[in-house]
Amino acid sequence: MMRYVFMCRSLTYAQSAARVLEKNAISASVKKAPTGLSGSGCSYSVSVSYIKGTAAAGVLRREGLLQGKVFLRHDDGSHTEVIL
């Protein structure tokens, strides 16, 4: 299943982003950033379903929490950077 992955600079920011998304009826999960997507090994990400990606980007932008790159995770596990 394709998912959008929003990169965050810390666990705290990722948790805040996930909390805001959940309050806006968008299911989100916090995970370590996928290997190769972050410049440092300590980045975290928030993942949402493909159909909720645009809405999630809008919520995060409105709340000032859209701070990093956004990737689309394909069914084969590969990632493509996207702009939402």
Backbone hydrogen bonds, N-H to C=O, Kabsch-Sander energy under -0.5 kcal/mol:
donor,donor_aa,acceptor,acceptor_aa,energy
3,R,73,R,-1.6
4,Y,48,V,-2.4
5,V,71,F,-3.2
6,F,4,Y,-0.5
6,F,46,V,-3.2
7,M,5,V,-0.6
7,M,69,K,-2.7
8,C,44,Y,-3.1
14,A,10,S,-2.1
15,Q,11,L,-2.7
16,S,12,T,-2.3
17,A,13,Y,-2.6
18,A,14,A,-2.5
19,R,15,Q,-2.2
20,V,16,S,-2.3
21,L,17,A,-2.3
22,E,18,A,-2.6
23,K,19,R,-2.1
24,N,20,V,-0.8
24,N,21,L,-0.8
25,A,22,E,-1.7
26,I,21,L,-2.5
27,S,25,A,-0.5
29,S,47,S,-1.8
31,K,45,S,-2.4
33,A,43,S,-2.4
37,L,34,P,-2.1
43,S,40,S,-0.8
44,Y,8,C,-1.6
45,S,31,K,-3.2
46,V,6,F,-2.4
47,S,29,S,-2.7
48,V,4,Y,-2.3
50,Y,2,M,-1.3
52,K,49,S,-0.9
53,G,50,Y,-1.1
56,A,52,K,-2.7
57,A,53,G,-2.4
58,G,54,T,-1.9
59,V,55,A,-2.2
60,L,56,A,-2.8
61,R,57,A,-2.5
62,R,58,G,-2.3
63,E,59,V,-1.9
64,G,61,R,-1.2
65,L,60,L,-3.1
66,L,60,L,-1.0
67,Q,65,L,-1.3
68,G,7,M,-0.5
70,V,82,V,-0.6
71,F,5,V,-2.7
72,L,80,T,-2.8
73,R,3,R,-3.6
73,R,71,F,-0.6
74,H,72,L,-0.7
74,H,78,S,-3.0
77,G,74,H,-2.1
80,T,72,L,-1.7
82,V,70,V,-2.9
